[in-house]
Amino acid sequence: MSLKIIGGEFGGRALKSVRGMGTRPLLGQVREALFNILGENIEDALVWDLFAGSGATGIEALSRGARRVLFCEKNGKAIAVLEGNLQMCGEDAVDRAVVMRTDAWDPPVMHRAEFGASRDDQDPDLPADAEVAPDVIFLDPPYSMVAEDPVKSMARARRLLDRTSEGGCVVFHFEAGVLDEDDFDGDLDLDLREWGSTAVAFLWRAGEAPERVRKKRDKEGARSGD
């Protein structure tokens, strides 16, 4: 299966997918929709691509101006494909990527020396071992894992959200119908979207979602009260 980068610096580049592992990278139209929703939040952002597989989502983020992307994946075959895809995109993509073979549910703490400063943390006097938090996390566990224990998966997604920078977002991909809005913690700002069998929940800490999300929620709340 061939994947293509949709927008940005590497737009149109073909990427390889991981064969024989049952991986299901996001369809191009869904990836495009996700990045349109995130908009300028990707520019100069620190991004985590968890359960990265072929790396298509994280590389899309690099193409659209992310400062650096951490790719977390446990499968060695997938990592080889991911690294090959980065190399096909050129030296700049490789230089702005960190690839780790690790538990994607619990990535290690990243430090300034290895992951760069965040968009709001440009102080050159900060020590190299200062911790940095991601601005955006793409969370794409296997469908079967989420379906087996949706409550546990939601709790794990929430713990990852707590590790993001102020205003940070977790983009949680799962099979439609496994979780709905009532399953999510009320102490969250949530934007839940579905495309066919694909569901994606955009999660922010309460009060930190973009204004468009708060307006959408208020409008839907007013309509349900009619």
HUGIKA-V528866 format. One record per pair of residues at least 4 apart in sequence whose ideal C-beta (glycine too) atoms are under 6 Angstrom apart, sorted by sequence separation. I is the first residue (numbers start at 0). J is the second residue. D is the distance in Angstrom with one decimal. If there is no record, write none. Layout:
# HUGIKA-V528866
i=(I | I)
j=(J | J)
d=(D | D)
This chain:
# HUGIKA-V528866
i=(6 | 25 | 37 | 54 | 61 | 88 | 116 | 125 | 140 | 142 | 145 | 163 | 173 | 178 | 183 | 203 | 208 | 4 | 17 | 25 | 60 | 72 | 109 | 111 | 116 | 140 | 193 | 203 | 208 | 4 | 51 | 72 | 183 | 61 | 85 | 145 | 192 | 4 | 48 | 60 | 85 | 48 | 160 | 191 | 3 | 159 | 57 | 70 | 85 | 180 | 190 | 1 | 2 | 57 | 156 | 2 | 46 | 111 | 117 | 112 | 156 | 187 | 188 | 0 | 54 | 111 | 114 | 188 | 110 | 111 | 138 | 175 | 41 | 46 | 51 | 186 | 48 | 51 | 111 | 188 | 44 | 45 | 51 | 175 | 2 | 5 | 41 | 42 | 45 | 46 | 47 | 48 | 49 | 78 | 108 | 109 | 190 | 43 | 136 | 175 | 41 | 188 | 52 | 173 | 5 | 53 | 54 | 172 | 53 | 67 | 68 | 69 | 70 | 71 | 145 | 149 | 24 | 30 | 149 | 171 | 22 | 51 | 54 | 71 | 132 | 133 | 134 | 24 | 61 | 132 | 138 | 146 | 170 | 71 | 132 | 142 | 145 | 134 | 135 | 136 | 137 | 138 | 139 | 168 | 169 | 61 | 17 | 71 | 168 | 17 | 16 | 14 | 14 | 166 | 160 | 67 | 117 | 67 | 66 | 104 | 2 | 9 | 50 | 8 | 49 | 4 | 7 | 7 | 6 | 4 | 17 | 17 | 15 | 14 | 45 | 43 | 12 | 9 | 56 | 47 | 45 | 45 | 46 | 47 | 48 | 49 | 50 | 44 | 50 | 44 | 29 | 29)
j=(10 | 29 | 41 | 58 | 65 | 92 | 120 | 129 | 144 | 146 | 149 | 167 | 177 | 182 | 187 | 207 | 212 | 9 | 22 | 30 | 65 | 77 | 114 | 116 | 121 | 145 | 198 | 208 | 213 | 10 | 57 | 78 | 189 | 68 | 92 | 152 | 199 | 12 | 56 | 68 | 93 | 57 | 169 | 200 | 13 | 169 | 68 | 81 | 96 | 191 | 201 | 13 | 14 | 70 | 169 | 16 | 60 | 125 | 131 | 127 | 171 | 202 | 203 | 16 | 70 | 127 | 131 | 205 | 128 | 129 | 156 | 193 | 60 | 65 | 70 | 205 | 68 | 71 | 131 | 208 | 65 | 66 | 72 | 196 | 24 | 27 | 63 | 64 | 67 | 68 | 69 | 70 | 71 | 100 | 130 | 131 | 212 | 66 | 159 | 198 | 65 | 212 | 77 | 198 | 31 | 80 | 81 | 199 | 81 | 95 | 96 | 97 | 98 | 99 | 173 | 177 | 53 | 59 | 178 | 200 | 52 | 81 | 84 | 101 | 162 | 163 | 164 | 55 | 92 | 163 | 169 | 177 | 201 | 103 | 164 | 174 | 177 | 167 | 168 | 169 | 170 | 171 | 172 | 201 | 202 | 95 | 52 | 106 | 203 | 53 | 53 | 53 | 55 | 207 | 202 | 114 | 164 | 115 | 115 | 155 | 55 | 62 | 103 | 62 | 103 | 59 | 62 | 63 | 63 | 62 | 77 | 80 | 80 | 84 | 117 | 118 | 88 | 88 | 137 | 133 | 133 | 134 | 135 | 136 | 137 | 138 | 139 | 134 | 140 | 135 | 194 | 197)
d=(5.0 | 4.7 | 5.3 | 5.1 | 5.3 | 3.7 | 4.5 | 4.5 | 4.7 | 6.0 | 5.9 | 2.5 | 5.2 | 4.5 | 5.6 | 4.5 | 3.9 | 4.6 | 4.8 | 4.7 | 4.1 | 5.0 | 4.0 | 6.0 | 5.6 | 5.7 | 4.9 | 4.1 | 5.7 | 5.5 | 5.8 | 5.4 | 5.3 | 5.5 | 5.0 | 4.4 | 5.2 | 4.7 | 5.4 | 5.5 | 5.1 | 3.1 | 4.6 | 4.9 | 5.6 | 5.5 | 4.3 | 5.9 | 5.3 | 5.6 | 4.1 | 5.3 | 4.4 | 5.2 | 5.7 | 5.7 | 4.6 | 5.8 | 5.6 | 3.7 | 4.9 | 5.6 | 4.1 | 4.2 | 5.4 | 5.5 | 5.3 | 5.9 | 5.1 | 4.5 | 5.9 | 4.9 | 5.5 | 4.7 | 4.1 | 5.0 | 5.8 | 6.0 | 5.6 | 3.3 | 5.0 | 5.8 | 4.4 | 5.2 | 5.9 | 5.8 | 4.9 | 4.2 | 5.7 | 4.5 | 4.8 | 4.9 | 4.9 | 5.9 | 5.5 | 5.5 | 4.9 | 5.1 | 5.5 | 4.2 | 5.5 | 5.9 | 5.3 | 5.5 | 4.9 | 5.3 | 3.9 | 5.2 | 5.9 | 5.0 | 5.5 | 4.7 | 4.8 | 5.4 | 4.4 | 5.4 | 5.9 | 5.8 | 5.3 | 4.5 | 4.7 | 5.9 | 5.2 | 5.4 | 6.0 | 5.5 | 5.2 | 5.0 | 5.3 | 5.6 | 5.7 | 5.2 | 5.8 | 4.2 | 4.3 | 4.4 | 5.6 | 5.4 | 5.3 | 4.6 | 5.0 | 4.7 | 4.6 | 5.9 | 4.4 | 5.6 | 5.6 | 5.2 | 5.5 | 5.3 | 5.0 | 6.0 | 5.6 | 4.9 | 5.3 | 5.7 | 5.6 | 5.0 | 5.7 | 5.2 | 4.9 | 4.0 | 4.6 | 5.0 | 4.0 | 5.7 | 3.5 | 3.9 | 5.8 | 5.1 | 4.7 | 5.0 | 5.4 | 4.5 | 5.3 | 4.8 | 5.8 | 4.8 | 4.9 | 4.6 | 4.9 | 5.2 | 4.9 | 4.5 | 4.9 | 5.1 | 4.6 | 3.9 | 5.1 | 5.4 | 5.1 | 5.6)
